């Protein structure tokens, strides 16, 4: 999942499986454009208008737009350099109530600071199933966090977390607010758990990784191993030193 600038400075497009139309074409639902991607150079070479077949129906688009607006506000608050998009990944031809459809919320944020010897990234994908018969929304999320510190060493973090939740099927605006609150709650909770976990590393995990001294509280005398009976026995048995 990467973010590329659309020619003409009209915005950015997320390169993700949720928006993939072909090997080189990716939909930007916010602008209703299709970006043509050069994967080798990792650039967007051109754009074209999306066709009606590539876009969701007006009914589904109303839910998608409302959710997109709420997610934009959330990402602006939580991830200063974050990019987000909302896709219809199922039931895009649904014309009205009585049928199910599915949206996907994709959030990506990265911070690269090689001059400070660190890089980091956040990726989250939320699948939202609109179940009309049950009048419920089922939300499933997958969160991925990566960090790399390489000043006088090489330490990497690669963590992931999955969660799920649900809420009532409401109007587009009310559904969007409920979904965004669920996403905010779970992502904040996960970030908090990571902070607590890694703040305790010096007293837990890192402490266990250190070599402990023996009960004598002295270092092993590698320069004079003959003082130990095991060494003497092995030396005598093999006839070493005779």
SVG drawing of the C-alpha trace seen along z (x, -y; Angstrom):
<svg xmlns="http://www.w3.org/2000/svg" viewBox="-36 -21 90 61">
<polyline fill="none" stroke="black" stroke-width="0.4" points="0.0,0.0 1.6,-3.2 0.4,-6.8 1.2,-8.5 0.6,-12.0 -2.0,-12.5 -0.7,-14.6 -1.9,-18.2 -1.7,-18.4 -5.4,-17.4 -4.5,-15.1 -3.1,-11.6 -4.2,-8.1 -3.8,-5.1 -2.4,-2.0 -4.4,0.7 -6.3,3.8 -9.6,2.2 -9.2,-0.3 -7.5,2.0 -9.3,2.2 -6.5,3.8 -2.8,4.4 -2.0,0.7 -5.4,-1.1 -6.5,-2.2 -9.7,-4.0 -9.7,-7.2 -13.4,-7.3 -13.2,-10.8 -12.5,-12.4 -14.1,-9.6 -10.9,-9.2 -8.8,-6.3 -5.0,-6.6 -2.7,-4.8 0.3,-3.6 3.9,-2.7 4.8,-0.2 8.5,-0.2 8.9,-3.9 6.2,-4.1 4.5,-7.1 1.1,-8.0 1.6,-8.6 -1.9,-9.8 -5.5,-9.8 -8.9,-9.3 -12.5,-9.7 -14.0,-6.6 -16.9,-5.0 -20.3,-4.4 -19.6,-0.7 -16.5,-1.4 -18.4,-3.6 -21.1,-2.6 -24.7,-3.4 -26.1,-6.8 -27.6,-5.0 -24.3,-3.4 -22.3,-6.5 -24.4,-8.5 -23.1,-6.2 -19.6,-6.2 -19.4,-10.0 -20.7,-10.5 -18.2,-8.0 -15.4,-9.5 -16.1,-13.0 -16.0,-11.7 -12.8,-9.6 -11.1,-12.7 -11.8,-14.7 -10.6,-11.8 -7.4,-11.2 -6.5,-15.0 -6.7,-14.9 -5.0,-11.6 -2.4,-11.3 -1.0,-14.7 0.5,-13.2 -2.1,-10.5 -4.0,-9.6 -7.4,-7.9 -10.0,-6.6 -13.3,-4.8 -14.1,-2.2 -17.2,-0.1 -15.9,3.4 -19.3,5.3 -22.8,4.6 -21.9,1.4 -25.0,1.8 -27.5,1.8 -30.1,-0.9 -31.9,-1.1 -32.9,0.5 -33.4,4.2 -29.9,5.4 -26.5,5.7 -23.3,3.9 -19.8,3.4 -17.4,0.5 -13.7,0.5 -12.0,-2.3 -8.2,-2.4 -5.9,-4.6 -2.2,-5.0 0.4,-7.2 4.1,-7.2 6.9,-9.3 10.4,-9.0 13.2,-10.7 16.5,-9.1 18.5,-12.1 17.3,-11.1 17.8,-7.4 14.2,-6.4 11.2,-5.6 7.6,-4.6 4.3,-3.6 0.7,-3.0 -1.8,-1.1 -5.3,-0.1 -8.1,1.4 -11.7,1.5 -14.3,3.6 -17.9,2.4 -20.7,4.7 -24.1,3.0 -26.6,5.8 -30.1,4.5 -32.0,7.6 -30.5,7.4 -30.4,3.6 -26.8,3.9 -23.3,2.8 -20.5,5.3 -17.1,3.7 -13.8,5.7 -10.4,4.0 -6.8,5.0 -4.1,2.6 -0.4,2.8 2.4,0.7 6.0,0.6 9.0,-1.2 12.7,-1.1 15.5,-2.7 19.0,-2.4 21.2,-4.7 24.2,-2.7 22.1,0.4 19.2,1.9 15.8,2.2 12.6,2.9 9.0,3.2 6.4,5.1 3.1,5.4 -0.5,6.2 -3.9,6.4 -7.3,7.5 -10.6,6.5 -14.3,6.3 -17.4,4.4 -20.9,3.6 -23.5,0.9 -27.0,0.1 -27.9,-0.5 -28.9,-4.2 -29.0,-7.1 -25.8,-7.8 -24.7,-10.6 -25.5,-8.8 -24.0,-5.5 -20.8,-7.4 -20.5,-8.9 -21.0,-5.6 -18.4,-3.8 -15.9,-6.6 -16.3,-6.4 -15.7,-2.7 -12.5,-3.1 -11.3,-5.9 -12.0,-3.8 -10.2,-0.7 -7.2,-2.5 -6.7,-4.7 -7.0,-1.6 -4.4,0.3 -2.0,-2.6 -2.3,-3.0 -1.6,0.7 1.5,0.4 2.8,-2.6 2.2,-0.8 3.9,2.4 7.0,0.7 7.4,-1.6 7.9,1.5 10.4,3.1 13.5,2.1 12.2,3.9 10.7,6.9 11.8,8.1 15.1,6.3 16.0,7.4 15.4,11.0 17.6,10.7 20.6,9.6 23.2,12.2 22.8,12.6 25.7,13.1 26.0,16.5 25.0,16.8 28.6,15.9 28.0,12.4 31.4,12.7 32.3,13.0 33.4,16.3 37.2,16.4 37.8,17.5 41.5,16.8 41.9,19.4 39.4,22.2 41.7,24.8 40.3,23.9 37.1,25.7 37.0,29.5 35.2,30.2 38.0,28.7 40.6,30.7 38.7,34.0 38.4,33.4 42.1,32.5 43.1,35.6 40.8,37.9 42.1,36.7 45.7,36.6 46.1,32.9 49.1,31.1 51.2,34.2"/>
</svg>
